[in-house]
Amino acid sequence: MSISIDLNRLKFYIWVGVAYFLLWLIIDTANSSASFLPIFINSVWLAIYLTLLNFTFFEYVLPWLRKKRRYLLVTIILSIVTVWMLLMFCTVGLFAWRGIGLLLRLYTALQSFSSMEKGMTYFAPHGIFSVFFFGLVRHAYNYSKLKQASQQLLIEKQQAELNYLKSQTNPHFLFNTLNNIYSLARDKSDLAPESILRLSKLLRFMLYETSGDYIAIEQELRIINDYIALEKLRYDESLRINYNYDVEDMKQAVPPLILVPLVENAFKHGVSETRGMPFVDIHLSVKQRQLSFIVKNSTEATTAENGIKENIGLSNLRRQLELQYKEYHLSVKHQDSMFIATLNINLGSHV
């Protein structure tokens, strides 16, 4: 049976071994009157053994011991044997490794022992402490890697959800626009060709400008303006539209189509259902990275019992904001025969 070695894990144990070597070097230097060089070489020699011992134990022996077996008694016996063998390697093995170093003249005998038992007793704390040291560092490292993997998985999941929401928003937006053109074509309106031309501009924007995470706010304003112009083709002079903005930096980044759903909602679920004098008031303000977007539109009066039922556009917008910004507020309300949507975003709080 071949045993594969994970080089990344081996590098990790080497670095832990270096840390353990430095720690023990400080302890030995403080407790010994010998010169620094032999203490340094001795510590390196012992650190090599303990690094290999702990690497083998934690990466191969322990996973093998954790394997599920048919009988619990077998696992208990194997555990006892493994602990006993680990103690032997931490005492007898470490003392024997010292002896090999002496034979190879790589280790300097700074202490003399009258018996093998006394030598093993001297080195036992060294070996046993290394198991706890490597084990704690390994546990912290594995926990950190697991936490990073969980965070990465969460980020990927949220990105997938955000992409899905965007994929829903774009067709939803285009279907509504096509419905507008269909109405003009059905009425054989002379404005149908112009509406198709404007739709082509919207499609071009969808295909080439919205694939990234952010666009300049001037592009978002341009698409809103094109959408309003397309909507105006459906209505006569009775429709009043007030569209203004106060933006200190047109190059500030915002997610593509983050403002459009509120404008679209004003026309589709407000103006189109108004029997009286329809209107849409749109105001955007961006100052010191604080975005304020207010859309007011005419609507039929509703009772308090009916409440406000959000459509797919508003629901998707709310979720997109949740995924992309830490500080935002989106509110919608009816006030007499007027629907008001207010969006506030701290553009500096993007995730």
RAVENLIN-V779167 format. One record per residue. N is the residue number from 1. SS is DSSP state (alpha for helix, beta for strand, coil for the rest). BURIAL is + if it has 9 or more other ideal C-beta (glycine too) atoms within 8 Angstrom, else -. Layout:
BEGIN
n:N ss:SS burial:BURIAL
n:N ss:SS burial:BURIAL
END
This chain:
BEGIN
n:1 ss:coil burial:-
n:2 ss:coil burial:-
n:3 ss:coil burial:-
n:4 ss:coil burial:-
n:5 ss:coil burial:-
n:6 ss:coil burial:-
n:7 ss:alpha burial:-
n:8 ss:alpha burial:-
n:9 ss:alpha burial:+
n:10 ss:alpha burial:+
n:11 ss:alpha burial:-
n:12 ss:alpha burial:+
n:13 ss:alpha burial:+
n:14 ss:alpha burial:+
n:15 ss:alpha burial:-
n:16 ss:alpha burial:+
n:17 ss:alpha burial:+
n:18 ss:alpha burial:+
n:19 ss:alpha burial:+
n:20 ss:alpha burial:+
n:21 ss:alpha burial:+
n:22 ss:alpha burial:-
n:23 ss:alpha burial:+
n:24 ss:alpha burial:+
n:25 ss:alpha burial:+
n:26 ss:alpha burial:-
n:27 ss:alpha burial:-
n:28 ss:alpha burial:+
n:29 ss:alpha burial:+
n:30 ss:alpha burial:-
n:31 ss:alpha burial:-
n:32 ss:coil burial:-
n:33 ss:coil burial:-
n:34 ss:coil burial:-
n:35 ss:coil burial:-
n:36 ss:alpha burial:-
n:37 ss:alpha burial:-
n:38 ss:alpha burial:+
n:39 ss:alpha burial:+
n:40 ss:alpha burial:+
n:41 ss:alpha burial:+
n:42 ss:alpha burial:+
n:43 ss:alpha burial:+
n:44 ss:alpha burial:+
n:45 ss:alpha burial:+
n:46 ss:alpha burial:+
n:47 ss:alpha burial:+
n:48 ss:alpha burial:+
n:49 ss:alpha burial:+
n:50 ss:alpha burial:+
n:51 ss:alpha burial:+
n:52 ss:alpha burial:-
n:53 ss:alpha burial:+
n:54 ss:alpha burial:+
n:55 ss:alpha burial:+
n:56 ss:alpha burial:+
n:57 ss:alpha burial:+
n:58 ss:alpha burial:+
n:59 ss:alpha burial:+
n:60 ss:alpha burial:+
n:61 ss:alpha burial:+
n:62 ss:alpha burial:+
n:63 ss:alpha burial:-
n:64 ss:alpha burial:-
n:65 ss:alpha burial:+
n:66 ss:coil burial:-
n:67 ss:coil burial:-
n:68 ss:coil burial:-
n:69 ss:coil burial:-
n:70 ss:coil burial:-
n:71 ss:coil burial:-
n:72 ss:alpha burial:-
n:73 ss:alpha burial:-
n:74 ss:alpha burial:+
n:75 ss:alpha burial:+
n:76 ss:alpha burial:-
n:77 ss:alpha burial:-
n:78 ss:alpha burial:+
n:79 ss:alpha burial:+
n:80 ss:alpha burial:-
n:81 ss:alpha burial:-
n:82 ss:alpha burial:+
n:83 ss:alpha burial:-
n:84 ss:alpha burial:-
n:85 ss:alpha burial:-
n:86 ss:alpha burial:+
n:87 ss:alpha burial:+
n:88 ss:alpha burial:+
n:89 ss:alpha burial:+
n:90 ss:alpha burial:+
n:91 ss:alpha burial:+
n:92 ss:alpha burial:-
n:93 ss:alpha burial:+
n:94 ss:alpha burial:+
n:95 ss:alpha burial:+
n:96 ss:alpha burial:-
n:97 ss:alpha burial:+
n:98 ss:alpha burial:+
n:99 ss:alpha burial:-
n:100 ss:alpha burial:+
n:101 ss:alpha burial:+
n:102 ss:alpha burial:+
n:103 ss:alpha burial:-
n:104 ss:coil burial:-
n:105 ss:coil burial:-
n:106 ss:coil burial:-
n:107 ss:coil burial:+
n:108 ss:coil burial:-
n:109 ss:coil burial:-
n:110 ss:coil burial:-
n:111 ss:coil burial:-
n:112 ss:coil burial:-
n:113 ss:coil burial:-
n:114 ss:coil burial:-
n:115 ss:coil burial:-
n:116 ss:alpha burial:-
n:117 ss:alpha burial:-
n:118 ss:alpha burial:+
n:119 ss:alpha burial:+
n:120 ss:alpha burial:+
n:121 ss:alpha burial:-
n:122 ss:alpha burial:+
n:123 ss:alpha burial:+
n:124 ss:alpha burial:+
n:125 ss:alpha burial:-
n:126 ss:alpha burial:+
n:127 ss:alpha burial:+
n:128 ss:alpha burial:+
n:129 ss:alpha burial:-
n:130 ss:alpha burial:+
n:131 ss:alpha burial:+
n:132 ss:alpha burial:-
n:133 ss:alpha burial:+
n:134 ss:alpha burial:+
n:135 ss:alpha burial:+
n:136 ss:alpha burial:-
n:137 ss:alpha burial:+
n:138 ss:alpha burial:+
n:139 ss:alpha burial:-
n:140 ss:alpha burial:-
n:141 ss:alpha burial:+
n:142 ss:alpha burial:-
n:143 ss:alpha burial:-
n:144 ss:alpha burial:-
n:145 ss:alpha burial:-
n:146 ss:alpha burial:-
n:147 ss:alpha burial:-
n:148 ss:alpha burial:-
n:149 ss:alpha burial:-
n:150 ss:alpha burial:-
n:151 ss:alpha burial:-
n:152 ss:alpha burial:-
n:153 ss:alpha burial:-
n:154 ss:alpha burial:-
n:155 ss:alpha burial:-
n:156 ss:alpha burial:-
n:157 ss:alpha burial:-
n:158 ss:alpha burial:+
n:159 ss:alpha burial:-
n:160 ss:alpha burial:-
n:161 ss:alpha burial:+
n:162 ss:alpha burial:+
n:163 ss:alpha burial:-
n:164 ss:alpha burial:-
n:165 ss:alpha burial:+
n:166 ss:alpha burial:+
n:167 ss:alpha burial:-
n:168 ss:alpha burial:+
n:169 ss:alpha burial:+
n:170 ss:alpha burial:+
n:171 ss:alpha burial:-
n:172 ss:alpha burial:+
n:173 ss:alpha burial:+
n:174 ss:alpha burial:+
n:175 ss:alpha burial:-
n:176 ss:alpha burial:+
n:177 ss:alpha burial:+
n:178 ss:alpha burial:+
n:179 ss:alpha burial:-
n:180 ss:alpha burial:+
n:181 ss:alpha burial:+
n:182 ss:alpha burial:-
n:183 ss:alpha burial:+
n:184 ss:alpha burial:+
n:185 ss:alpha burial:+
n:186 ss:alpha burial:-
n:187 ss:coil burial:-
n:188 ss:coil burial:-
n:189 ss:coil burial:-
n:190 ss:coil burial:-
n:191 ss:coil burial:-
n:192 ss:alpha burial:+
n:193 ss:alpha burial:-
n:194 ss:alpha burial:-
n:195 ss:alpha burial:+
n:196 ss:alpha burial:+
n:197 ss:alpha burial:-
n:198 ss:alpha burial:+
n:199 ss:alpha burial:+
n:200 ss:alpha burial:-
n:201 ss:alpha burial:+
n:202 ss:alpha burial:+
n:203 ss:alpha burial:+
n:204 ss:alpha burial:+
n:205 ss:alpha burial:+
n:206 ss:alpha burial:+
n:207 ss:alpha burial:-
n:208 ss:alpha burial:-
n:209 ss:coil burial:+
n:210 ss:coil burial:+
n:211 ss:coil burial:-
n:212 ss:coil burial:-
n:213 ss:coil burial:-
n:214 ss:coil burial:-
n:215 ss:beta burial:+
n:216 ss:beta burial:+
n:217 ss:alpha burial:+
n:218 ss:alpha burial:+
n:219 ss:alpha burial:+
n:220 ss:alpha burial:+
n:221 ss:alpha burial:+
n:222 ss:alpha burial:+
n:223 ss:alpha burial:+
n:224 ss:alpha burial:+
n:225 ss:alpha burial:+
n:226 ss:alpha burial:+
n:227 ss:alpha burial:+
n:228 ss:alpha burial:+
n:229 ss:alpha burial:+
n:230 ss:alpha burial:+
n:231 ss:alpha burial:+
n:232 ss:alpha burial:+
n:233 ss:coil burial:+
n:234 ss:coil burial:-
n:235 ss:coil burial:+
n:236 ss:coil burial:-
n:237 ss:coil burial:-
n:238 ss:coil burial:-
n:239 ss:coil burial:+
n:240 ss:beta burial:-
n:241 ss:beta burial:+
n:242 ss:beta burial:+
n:243 ss:beta burial:+
n:244 ss:beta burial:-
n:245 ss:beta burial:+
n:246 ss:beta burial:-
n:247 ss:beta burial:+
n:248 ss:coil burial:-
n:249 ss:coil burial:-
n:250 ss:coil burial:-
n:251 ss:coil burial:-
n:252 ss:coil burial:+
n:253 ss:beta burial:-
n:254 ss:beta burial:+
n:255 ss:coil burial:+
n:256 ss:coil burial:+
n:257 ss:coil burial:+
n:258 ss:coil burial:+
n:259 ss:coil burial:+
n:260 ss:alpha burial:+
n:261 ss:alpha burial:+
n:262 ss:alpha burial:+
n:263 ss:alpha burial:+
n:264 ss:alpha burial:+
n:265 ss:alpha burial:+
n:266 ss:alpha burial:+
n:267 ss:alpha burial:+
n:268 ss:alpha burial:-
n:269 ss:coil burial:+
n:270 ss:coil burial:+
n:271 ss:alpha burial:+
n:272 ss:alpha burial:-
n:273 ss:alpha burial:-
n:274 ss:coil burial:+
n:275 ss:coil burial:-
n:276 ss:coil burial:-
n:277 ss:coil burial:-
n:278 ss:coil burial:+
n:279 ss:beta burial:+
n:280 ss:beta burial:+
n:281 ss:beta burial:+
n:282 ss:beta burial:+
n:283 ss:beta burial:+
n:284 ss:beta burial:+
n:285 ss:beta burial:+
n:286 ss:beta burial:+
n:287 ss:beta burial:-
n:288 ss:coil burial:-
n:289 ss:coil burial:-
n:290 ss:beta burial:+
n:291 ss:beta burial:+
n:292 ss:beta burial:+
n:293 ss:beta burial:+
n:294 ss:beta burial:+
n:295 ss:beta burial:+
n:296 ss:beta burial:+
n:297 ss:beta burial:+
n:298 ss:beta burial:+
n:299 ss:coil burial:+
n:300 ss:coil burial:-
n:301 ss:coil burial:-
n:302 ss:coil burial:-
n:303 ss:coil burial:-
n:304 ss:coil burial:-
n:305 ss:coil burial:-
n:306 ss:coil burial:-
n:307 ss:coil burial:-
n:308 ss:coil burial:-
n:309 ss:coil burial:-
n:310 ss:coil burial:-
n:311 ss:coil burial:-
n:312 ss:alpha burial:-
n:313 ss:alpha burial:+
n:314 ss:alpha burial:+
n:315 ss:alpha burial:+
n:316 ss:alpha burial:+
n:317 ss:alpha burial:+
n:318 ss:alpha burial:+
n:319 ss:alpha burial:+
n:320 ss:alpha burial:+
n:321 ss:alpha burial:+
n:322 ss:alpha burial:-
n:323 ss:alpha burial:+
n:324 ss:alpha burial:+
n:325 ss:beta burial:+
n:326 ss:coil burial:-
n:327 ss:coil burial:-
n:328 ss:beta burial:+
n:329 ss:beta burial:-
n:330 ss:beta burial:+
n:331 ss:beta burial:-
n:332 ss:beta burial:+
n:333 ss:beta burial:-
n:334 ss:beta burial:+
n:335 ss:beta burial:-
n:336 ss:coil burial:-
n:337 ss:coil burial:-
n:338 ss:beta burial:+
n:339 ss:beta burial:+
n:340 ss:beta burial:+
n:341 ss:beta burial:+
n:342 ss:beta burial:+
n:343 ss:beta burial:+
n:344 ss:beta burial:+
n:345 ss:beta burial:+
n:346 ss:beta burial:+
n:347 ss:alpha burial:+
n:348 ss:alpha burial:-
n:349 ss:alpha burial:+
n:350 ss:beta burial:-
n:351 ss:coil burial:-
END
